[in-house]
Amino acid sequence: MRAPRRRLIPAVALLAACAAPDGKPPADDTAAVVTCDALVITLTEEWLDADLPNVADRSHTPAGVALGDIDGDGWLDALMAYGGGATALRNDGTGRLVLAPEWAAPDAPMPQAAAAAILDVDGDSDIDLYLGRDGGFEDELYYNDGAEGFTRVIVAGSTSATSTGAFADLDGDTDLDYFLASTTTNTEGAEVVAGSASGDGVMLFLQEEGGTFVDATDRLPQDIRFGWTFQGSPLDADADGDLDIYMANDFGAWLGPNRLLLNDGAANFTVAEDCACELEMFGMGAAVGDANGDAAPDLYVTDLGGPNLLVNDGTGAFYDATLALGADIPFSESSLTSWGVTFVDLDQNAWPDLAVTYGQLGQPEIVEQIDGGAGWVDGELQPDVLLLGGPDGFAQVDVGWNDPSRTRAVAVGDLDRDGRPDLVTAGKYFLRQWHTDGGCAPGVRVTLEGGGQNRHGIGARVQVDVGDRVVTQWMLPSTTASMSAPELYFGLGGAAGTPRVSVLWPDGATDAVTDVAAGETVVFTQ
């Protein structure tokens, strides 16, 4: 095993002092005498309907976006899945994304798509592309030849209407498989309520040698397949060393509640019977993060009428801590329908934040029918919401990231390499790039070079010591219809460094480095 490596991010040289954004001192006593700047998030680039591909009917399909270094130049690029046709975006080397539709598909336009991912699918050390497609079309992989050429491969049998393709090593053989979360195409909610429609069916694909994916859907419980599943989030819910799947299901009262699928380690899944996480809701997304600092993976699940924070007791049993930790977003005409969500420490204060996208559903008649007397109004303008985390939980703030458009998806990545995670959002009908500034000085960025064919170390747990606390994140970059960059950003709350950064690899092996300065990137190689 090679020793872990670390390197400096050149753009980060000076430390600003830091405290929690609400003025409270951070838990790290070494940083308690200093203060942080206010967090500011600024829109830097946007592409509207006329700028995006229009090779197909774009009216139905929601949008997704993925971030990753496609060309290996050290700068994060992007892939947008869109009803009108997918497109790549190249980073110009300053942090600005530039539309490059012919980059990955020079001979023909990329097709209409509903979900995107950027990652090394086949483990050959270059970056591939994934597009999940609507019902009746099969998902597509674009395998990178290492010289900016791509070979398009169809995932045979993947004909369900893809909402999210979540990649992880689900069967323990060190390559990446994927869970295809599925809703359905061109079906209105009224048909579900009337009992005349269901979902196309979630699917499971296991990778075999050579990058071929084989349909293994028979390993899933068949009686829970045909809901409307917007996202299947991998996480090791029960701490047994393999990745389970949490299904965020829409129309739960009609098609089945959210489900936790437990993995036996070989990608045979059963429904958890006592997780207390089977919410009967309108689930759109499920983010995985450590909301309360106990190193167990928690879930933040979006919904109509207000998201829910489910805290894991460490055994795979959850309890609702939405109100206790201040993670509630009360519904109103301007905050009814939440979609993609992610945990990320945007202000670098060493506490996770929650970036929650909102956007009008656009079906007022079905909202009126299903609200149960709550008085829901699906407002035309529903701003995205940021919940900043701190020692006492979360607090809703307005720092500029409040786009009221019909946002559907969010991805995280340090696009300009200044050490701070930025955001990219996608919706109907737009793509937007957001720059993060202020807050605490940049902390530590962690990337993984995993063993076997799981080159990004997806599923690994990374921990960083910050004062008397241990901050935990997981390399689980999937979000609704999307994928964040496969790297983790740990704020240090203004501390000059951390005494220890450690990783627990998916196979149970561990590595650690010590005495890491703020502003450094740690690259663990298994």
DOGUDO-544700 format. One record per residue (C-alpha): residue number from 0; residue in one letter; x, y, z. Coordinates in steps of 0.001 Angstrom, whole numbers. Layout:
DOGUDO-544700
   fimar   tido         x         y         z
     NUM      A         X         Y         Z
...
END
This chain:
DOGUDO-544700
   fimar   tido         x         y         z
       0      M         0         0         0
       1      R      1411      3372      -970
       2      A      1504      6095      1647
       3      P     -1193      8778      1463
       4      R      -125     11935      -383
       5      R     -1010     15549       201
       6      R      -415     18698     -1762
       7      L     -1049     22411     -1403
       8      I     -3770     24205     -3308
       9      P     -1739     27119     -4703
      10      A     -4636     29568     -4580
      11      V     -4976     29148      -830
      12      A     -2137     30658      1130
      13      L     -3586     32807      3897
      14      L     -5969     31949      6720
      15      A     -8823     34195      7732
      16      A    -10059     33788     11267
      17      C    -13356     32089     11882
      18      A    -16430     31732     14064
      19      A    -19910     30417     13418
      20      P    -21873     32668     11001
      21      D    -24453     33455     13656
      22      G    -21755     35036     15810
      23      K    -21379     32103     18194
      24      P    -17844     30863     18844
      25      P    -16942     27572     17206
      26      A    -16393     24432     19244
      27      D    -12688     24502     18348
      28      D    -11065     26500     21157
      29      T     -7994     27188     19024
      30      A    -10135     29368     16760
      31      A    -12349     30972     19382
      32      V    -10464     34280     19434
      33      V    -11046     35047     15779
      34      T    -14008     35868     13566
      35      C    -15158     35032     10038
      36      D    -16390     37096      7167
      37      A    -20029     36790      6195
      38      L    -20768     34057      3683
      39      V    -21745     35354       241
      40      I    -22928     33239     -2708
      41      T    -22989     34959     -6090
      42      L    -24423     33934     -9447
      43      T    -21521     33960    -11913
      44      E    -22848     32199    -15039
      45      E    -26243     31147    -16330
      46      W    -27583     29381    -19369
      47      L    -31256     29778    -20169
      48      D    -33561     27853    -22457
      49      A    -32297     29432    -25673
      50      D    -28683     28601    -24755
      51      L    -29314     24919    -24059
      52      P    -29664     22046    -26534
      53      N    -33064     21674    -28112
      54      V    -32912     18447    -30096
      55      A    -35923     16890    -28359
      56      D    -39081     17797    -26455
      57      R    -37874     19394    -23240
      58      S    -41243     19974    -21587
      59      H    -41401     16929    -19319
      60      T    -37956     15882    -18232
      61      P    -36400     17497    -15146
      62      A    -32763     18515    -15321
      63      G    -29638     17166    -13662
      64      V    -25988     18210    -13518
      65      A    -22726     16466    -12684
      66      L    -19276     17877    -11880
      67      G    -15904     16238    -12489
      68      D    -12547     16740    -14165
      69      I    -13349     15222    -17541
      70      D    -10089     16119    -19300
      71      G     -7713     15672    -16341
      72      D     -6423     19252    -16357
      73      G     -7136     19828    -12653
      74      W    -10289     21908    -13201
      75      L    -13840     20649    -12697
      76      D    -16020     20403    -15791
      77      A    -19746     19672    -15986
      78      L    -22343     17545    -17736
      79      M    -25956     18666    -17917
      80      A    -28843     16283    -18489
      81      Y    -31777     18109    -19995
      82      G    -35013     17401    -21774
      83      G    -33833     19157    -24883
      84      G    -30568     17237    -25045
      85      A    -27563     16756    -22797
      86      T    -24440     18898    -23047
      87      A    -20916     19013    -21660
      88      L    -19387     22187    -20239
      89      R    -15626     22723    -20118
      90      N    -13877     24699    -17386
      91      D    -11838     27448    -19042
      92      G     -9096     27267    -16417
      93      T    -10357     30237    -14410
      94      G    -13363     28516    -12861
      95      R    -15816     29539    -15566
      96      L    -17858     26821    -17254
      97      V    -18257     27144    -21013
      98      L    -20781     25219    -23104
      99      A    -19023     22550    -25165
     100      P    -21758     20344    -26660
     101      E    -19448     18671    -29206
     102      W    -16711     17876    -26687
     103      A    -17877     14404    -25669
     104      A    -20062     13739    -28709
     105      P    -18386     15216    -31804
     106      D    -20288     13139    -34339
     107      A    -23862     13635    -33117
     108      P    -25577     15687    -30414
     109      M    -25999     14106    -27014
     110      P    -29567     12888    -26550
     111      Q    -32344     14056    -24284
     112      A    -31532     12931    -20737
     113      A    -32879     13110    -17189
     114      A    -29839     12343    -15003
     115      A    -26083     12818    -15199
     116      A    -22893     11542    -13580
     117      I    -19173     12111    -14164
     118      L    -16817      9477    -12757
     119      D    -14320      6770    -13641
     120      V    -16879      4062    -14296
     121      D    -14522      1345    -15531
     122      G    -11587      2050    -13215
     123      D     -9036      2828    -15940
     124      S     -8022      6179    -14370
     125      D     -9778      8460    -16823
     126      I    -13193     10033    -16451
     127      D    -16327      8681    -18090
     128      L    -19817     10136    -18496
     129      Y    -23251      8745    -17692
     130      L    -26662      9858    -18934
     131      G    -29883      8446    -17484
     132      R    -32783      8631    -19909
     133      D    -36566      8706    -19958
     134      G    -38733      5621    -20167
     135      G    -38438      3722    -23412
     136      F    -34825      4837    -23890
     137      E    -31812      3041    -22444
     138      D    -29193      4758    -20298
     139      E    -25907      5676    -21958
     140      L    -22256      5570    -20912
     141      Y    -19523      7522    -22658
     142      Y    -16228      5739    -22003
     143      N    -13152      7953    -22141
     144      D    -10199      6701    -24195
     145      G     -7756      8933    -22302
     146      A     -7236     11272    -25245
     147      E    -10518     13190    -25029
     148      G    -12292     10669    -27212
     149      F    -15395      8874    -25995
     150      T    -17087      5622    -26950
     151      R    -20846      5559    -26487
     152      V    -22247      2368    -24926
     153      I    -25893      1568    -24207
     154      V    -26782       -13    -20861
     155      A    -28881     -2872    -22157
     156      G    -32282     -3243    -20511
     157      S    -32258        93    -18682
     158      T    -35609      1154    -20113
     159      S    -37223      2513    -16930
     160      A    -37615      6285    -16745
     161      T    -34398      7201    -14943
     162      S    -34561      9929    -12313
     163      T    -31124      9299    -10715
     164      G    -28295      6871    -11436
     165      A    -26314      6370     -8199
     166      F    -22946      4633     -8624
     167      A    -21284      2620     -5845
     168      D    -19687      -767     -5251
     169      L    -22787     -2603     -4114
     170      D    -21606     -6212     -4429
     171      G    -18159     -5838     -2837
     172      D    -16046     -6722     -5897
     173      T    -14299     -3276     -6048
     174      D    -15948     -2059     -9252
     175      L    -18851       362     -9519
     176      D    -22432      -773     -9914
     177      Y    -25465      1491    -10081
     178      F    -28946      1815     -8692
     179      L    -31411      3240    -11196
     180      A    -34057      5267     -9389
     181      S    -37101      5624    -11585
     182      T    -40376      7490    -11812
     183      T    -42264      7382    -15115
     184      T    -42528      9401    -18299
     185      N    -45418     11678    -19309
     186      T    -47657     10742    -16401
     187      E    -49419     13336    -14276
     188      G    -49896     13046    -10531
     189      A    -53651     12955    -10965
     190      E    -53321      9565    -12644
     191      V    -51432      8236     -9616
     192      V    -54050      9540     -7204
     193      A    -56776      8010     -9358
     194      G    -55005      4652     -9166
     195      S    -54360      4405    -12885
     196      A    -50560      4873    -12897
     197      S    -47485      3654    -11058
     198      G    -43741      3835    -11600
     199      D    -41677      2139    -14293
     200      G    -39721       275    -11629
     201      V    -36343       887     -9974
     202      M    -33501     -1256    -11320
     203      L    -30099     -2531    -10259
     204      F    -27129     -2972    -12597
     205      L    -23929     -4759    -11561
     206      Q    -20706     -4179    -13441
     207      E    -18801     -7081    -14913
     208      E    -15303     -7168    -16322
     209      G    -14719     -4741    -19151
     210      G    -17258     -2169    -18029
     211      T    -20331     -4157    -19015
     212      F    -23405     -3680    -16834
     213      V    -25772     -6578    -16230
     214      D    -29360     -6269    -15060
     215      A    -29541     -7613    -11484
     216      T    -32925     -6154    -10592
     217      D    -34033     -9558     -9326
     218      R    -31848     -8888     -6268
     219      L    -34219     -6113     -5195
     220      P    -37467     -6755     -3298
     221      Q    -39946     -6930     -6134
     222      D    -42949     -5632     -4211
     223      I    -41373     -2191     -3612
     224      R    -40062     -1511     -7099
     225      F    -42927       334     -8757
     226      G    -43287      3557     -6835
     227      W    -42026      6920     -8018
     228      T    -38446      6905     -6745
     229      F    -36638     10162     -7394
     230      Q    -33408      9129     -5714
     231      G    -31807      5999     -4292
     232      S    -29102      7195     -1885
     233      P    -26276      4780     -1008
     234      L    -25211      4769      2650
     235      D    -24016      2272      5222
     236      A    -27067      2762      7406
     237      D    -26493      -187      9751
     238      A    -22680       127     10036
     239      D    -22006     -3384      8750
     240      G    -19462     -2346      6123
     241      D    -21571     -2459      2962
     242      L    -23710       132      1241
     243      D    -27472        86      1667
     244      I    -29949      2148      -393
     245      Y    -32472      4706       857
     246      M    -35304      5276     -1590
     247      A    -36928      8727     -1653
     248      N    -40417      8036     -3016
     249      D    -42984     10472     -4351
     250      F    -46714      9867     -3783
     251      G    -45939      7668      -785
     252      A    -49558      7353       313
     253      W    -50517      5924     -3064
     254      L    -47419      4103     -4327
     255      G    -45517      3200     -1174
     256      P    -43436      5058      1427
     257      N    -39710      5693      1429
     258      R    -37768      2478      1958
     259      L    -34393      1515      3364
     260      L    -32967     -1451      1454
     261      L    -30387     -3385      3479
     262      N    -27479     -4980      1631
     263      D    -26111     -8398      2590
     264      G    -22714     -7406      1158
     265      A    -23275     -9155     -2167
     266      A    -25965     -6799     -3527
     267      N    -28918     -8839     -2300
     268      F    -31335     -6357      -770
     269      T    -34149     -6667      1755
     270      V    -36437     -4022      3213
     271      A    -35444     -2807      6679
     272      E    -38316     -3667      8994
     273      D    -37557     -1389     11946
     274      C    -35677      1660     10629
     275      A    -38453      4155     11508
     276      C    -37541      5815      8198
     277      E    -40457      4713      6009
     278      L    -41897      8175      5562
     279      E    -45124      8364      3589
     280      M    -44369     11561      1738
     281      F    -43653     13209     -1605
     282      G    -39943     12414     -1537
     283      M    -37797     14128     -4146
     284      G    -34263     13708     -2780
     285      A    -32288     12298       143
     286      A    -28917     13754      1176
     287      V    -26498     11787      3366
     288      G    -24433     13569      6025
     289      D    -23598     13737      9703
     290      A    -26092     16267     11049
     291      N    -25386     15801     14775
     292      G    -21696     14929     14878
     293      D    -21913     11300     16000
     294      A    -20242      9849     12862
     295      A    -23395      7971     11788
     296      P    -24943      8797      8388
     297      D    -28145     10821      8672
     298      L    -30690     11682      5976
     299      Y    -32275     14952      4906
     300      V    -35292     14138      2728
     301      T    -37070     16726       589
     302      D    -40838     16829       235
     303      L    -43954     18815      -517
     304      G    -44781     20805      2586
     305      G    -41364     20737      4230
     306      P    -38281     18468      4321
     307      N    -37432     16019      7112
     308      L    -34160     15385      8945
     309      L    -33763     11750      9993
     310      V    -30936     11135     12473
     311      N    -29349      7681     12609
     312      D    -28729      6201     16056
     313      G    -25755      4291     14660
     314      T    -27543       997     14120
     315      G    -29732      1883     11155
     316      A    -32678      3071     13240
     317      F    -33659      6692     12655
     318      Y    -35578      9360     14528
     319      D    -37028     12646     13315
     320      A    -34816     15541     14449
     321      T    -36149     18153     12033
     322      L    -37407     20521     14705
     323      A    -34860     19629     17374
     324      L    -31948     20591     15107
     325      G    -33640     23560     13449
     326      A    -33727     21906     10027
     327      D    -37395     22622      9364
     328      I    -38447     24841      6467
     329      P    -42080     25788      7110
     330      F    -44219     25564      4007
     331      S    -45663     28633      2379
     332      E    -46552     29752     -1104
     333      S    -42844     30532     -1607
     334      S    -41488     27330       -19
     335      L    -43694     24360      -794
     336      T    -41846     22057     -3185
     337      S    -38273     21024     -2364
     338      W    -36186     18882     -4715
     339      G    -32443     18175     -4812
     340      V    -30440     18647     -1611
     341      T    -26902     18158      -372
     342      F    -24880     18390      2822
     343      V    -21833     20646      2327
     344      D    -19818     22958      4602
     345      L    -20140     26097      2497
     346      D    -18991     28535      5186
     347      Q    -16111     26251      6255
     348      N    -16956     26529      9969
     349      A    -16594     22745     10469
     350      W    -20346     22139     10639
     351      P    -22369     20756      7713
     352      D    -24806     23037      5919
     353      L    -27809     22050      3816
     354      A    -28362     23439       319
     355      V    -32020     22754      -550
     356      T    -33423     23482     -3994
     357      Y    -37022     24598     -4476
     358      G    -39187     25007     -7529
     359      Q    -42811     25151     -8538
     360      L    -44290     21754     -9327
     361      G    -46566     23295    -11928
     362      Q    -49635     21118    -11271
     363      P    -51922     23267     -9090
     364      E    -54877     20932     -9446
     365      I    -52997     17945     -8010
     366      V    -51513     20036     -5196
     367      E    -55006     21117     -4197
     368      Q    -56176     17520     -4337
     369      I    -53429     16000     -2186
     370      D    -52711     18645       433
     371      G    -55062     17080      2996
     372      G    -56488     20406      4042
     373      A    -53113     21972      4815
     374      G    -53736     24915      2509
     375      W    -50814     24304       191
     376      V    -50198     26780     -2613
     377      D    -47603     25850     -5236
     378      G    -46240     29335     -5755
     379      E    -44668     30416     -9012
     380      L    -41585     31790     -7219
     381      Q    -39979     29450     -4669
     382      P    -36414     30466     -3721
     383      D    -33768     27874     -2959
     384      V    -32973     27636       760
     385      L    -29655     27457      2598
     386      L    -29527     26123      6158
     387      L    -26214     26954      7824
     388      G    -25037     24468     10419
     389      G    -23490     25222     13774
     390      P    -23074     23744     17265
     391      D    -26780     24219     18028
     392      G    -28126     22875     14739
     393      F    -29247     24673     11592
     394      A    -30491     28176     10815
     395      Q    -32015     29459      7586
     396      V    -30055     32353      6075
     397      D    -30161     34483      2951
     398      V    -26652     34900      1575
     399      G    -27540     35358     -2102
     400      W    -28389     31763     -3016
     401      N    -32131     32284     -3321
     402      D    -33006     31618     -6946
     403      P    -36842     31545     -7192
     404      S    -36918     29642    -10499
     405      R    -38062     26039    -10932
     406      T    -34843     24476     -9625
     407      R    -34600     20697     -9569
     408      A    -30993     19718     -8903
     409      V    -27779     20813     -7186
     410      A    -24151     19673     -7374
     411      V    -21096     20750     -5356
     412      G    -17518     21351     -6498
     413      D    -14668     23829     -6152
     414      L    -14867     25192     -9682
     415      D    -12312     27998     -9340
     416      R     -9906     26084     -7091
     417      D     -9906     28683     -4323
     418      G    -10484     26016     -1683
     419      R    -14171     26783     -1180
     420      P    -16971     24538     -2481
     421      D    -19193     26181     -5098
     422      L    -22658     25198     -6345
     423      V    -24218     24462     -9718
     424      T    -28001     24214    -10044
     425      A    -30200     22925    -12845
     426      G    -33898     23341    -13435
     427      K    -36687     24004    -15889
     428      Y    -35262     25555    -18035
     429      F    -31788     26667    -17003
     430      L    -28343     25891    -15628
     431      R    -26666     28240    -13128
     432      Q    -23172     28446    -11639
     433      W    -22685     29973     -8164
     434      H    -19479     31209     -6509
     435      T    -18937     30922     -2749
     436      D    -16944     33532      -853
     437      G    -16533     34646      2740
     438      G    -17193     32515      5762
     439      C    -14141     30915      7336
     440      A    -10906     30459      5458
     441      P    -10691     27313      3322
     442      G     -9975     24164      5255
     443      V     -8845     20811      3844
     444      R     -9875     19202       580
     445      V     -9762     15401       402
     446      T     -9711     13238     -2707
     447      L     -9404      9470     -2890
     448      E     -7672      7128     -5302
     449      G     -9273      3855     -4336
     450      G     -8125       322     -4880
     451      G     -9562     -1997     -7508
     452      Q    -11855      -301    -10009
     453      N    -13519      1977     -7450
     454      R    -11055      4733     -8267
     455      H    -12930      7515     -6458
     456      G    -13268      5492     -3257
     457      I    -17036      5867     -3364
     458      G    -18477      4673       -72
     459      A    -15382      5582      1972
     460      R    -15706      7460      5260
     461      V    -13324     10381      5847
     462      Q    -12783     12024      9240
     463      V    -10937     15199     10211
     464      D    -10045     16258     13759
     465      V    -11166     19817     14499
     466      G    -10429     20877     18071
     467      D    -12090     18372     20377
     468      R    -14430     17145     17614
     469      V    -14178     14669     14776
     470      V    -15933     15831     11602
     471      T    -17209     13020      9373
     472      Q    -18120     12950      5700
     473      W    -18641     10147      3205
     474      M    -17581      9920      -418
     475      L    -21159      9617     -1647
     476      P    -21499     12307     -4341
     477      S    -24888     11331     -5808
     478      T    -27698     13884     -5549
     479      T    -31130     14005     -7192
     480      A    -30594     13467    -10951
     481      S    -27035     14649    -10404
     482      M    -23575     14080     -8977
     483      S    -21254     16377     -7071
     484      A    -17520     16308     -7722
     485      P    -15889     13261     -6082
     486      E    -14002     15280     -3483
     487      L    -14752     16376        82
     488      Y    -14370     19828      1625
     489      F    -13709     20028      5360
     490      G    -13900     23403      7052
     491      L    -11602     23853     10055
     492      G    -13443     26733     11709
     493      G    -10454     29054     11323
     494      A     -7885     26697     12813
     495      A     -4436     26773     11217
     496      G     -4635     23075     10505
     497      T     -5744     19684     11737
     498      P     -3731     17097     13646
     499      R     -5249     14188     11749
     500      V     -7152     13219      8593
     501      S     -8196      9581      8235
     502      V    -10068      7399      5783
     503      L    -11942      4149      6230
     504      W    -11939      2515      2792
     505      P    -14931       524      1546
     506      D    -13025     -2737      2137
     507      G    -12364     -1854      5797
     508      A     -8735      -776      5409
     509      T     -7687      2505      7025
     510      D     -5144      5235      6302
     511      A     -4312      8495      8046
     512      V     -2052     11527      7731
     513      T     -1123     13950     10484
     514      D      -367     17648     10810
     515      V     -2229     18917      7769
     516      A     -2273     22680      7254
     517      A     -5415     24559      6289
     518      G     -5515     25091      2539
     519      E     -3988     21723      1716
     520      T     -5399     18933      -405
     521      V     -4940     15427       950
     522      V     -4908     12691     -1670
     523      F     -5299      9224      -171
     524      T     -4119      6391     -2399
     525      Q     -5096      2824     -1567
END
